[in-house]
Amino acid sequence: MLELLKTIDANKPVLIAGPTASGKSSLALAIAESQGGIVVNADALQVFDCWRLLSARPDRSEIARAPHALYGHVPYTAPYSTGHWLREVTPLLDGPRPIIVGGTGLNFTALTEGLADIPATPDHIRDQANTTPLQDMLDALDENTRSRIDTANPARIRRAWEVLTNTGKQIAAWQDETPPPTLALKDTTAIVLNSPKDWLNDRITRRFDMMLEQGALEEVKALQHDWDPDRPSAKAIGGPELMGHLNGELTLTEARERSIIASRQYAKRQRTWFKARMKAWAQVDASSLGT
């Protein structure tokens, strides 16, 4: 890691993307401690107040070592999107050097390529989406839109369908009208952490077991009285699975296994996104950093 730190310009914002469990937060913290700056969250789930463990949010000791922002500040009942995040991160670009870190590729794309100003989706269309088969939603999208979204991700299909239904225009068309980026990629040090599949899978397993040891089941149980699987916060890997155990639908062993599999599948989707959309970023082998 020391060699990597030597290559990073202390005067430029830093962007760190990578799959889950690849050591992104550790690298961001090391940069902040050695060069100064504020660690800014770009993960879609670490914003929620309910998920300290399941989202692998930095703990109190890590937060005490360097300034952090946009972690655990959104109520678990609230909606939160890339648009929300971009509005919150923009003012931080004018303060101390930001070190922006996360696994949500869409946030980084919005930041460095711009975000279309798509009207908010009304509740009645969200309700309609709840009763519309996923395949019907996918069939309604044009080829251009399907080529741009992760069609293995139901949330992305639903989002594109809601935009089409609400505005009468495909989300790809909205994207083609995107304004200039908030932060140009050329003005940053942009890093993608890659890793060998077996190395990352082992880390995913060990990290989830550590989450369980530290109280992840209790974290989920605290929401059992008010669990809504359609909320953005409910998409945290391990949340639906452990809730299934608490509701008597799964054994704890089954919930653990399903959570680990889901996390590995998510990491695969992340790697696919980064490979396709972040070719201009510096590619770093996460397994070589010792995080």
PyMOL commands that set and color helices and strands:
alter all, ss='L'
color gray80, all
select helices_A, chain A and resi 2-6+24-35+60-63+82-94+105-113+123-130+134-140+143-148+154-167+171-176+185-187+197-214+216-221+224-226+232-235+239-246+252-277+286-288
alter helices_A, ss='H'
color red, helices_A
select strands_A, chain A and resi 14-17+38-41+68-69+98-102+189-194+282-285
alter strands_A, ss='S'
color yellow, strands_A
deselect
rebuild
show_as cartoon
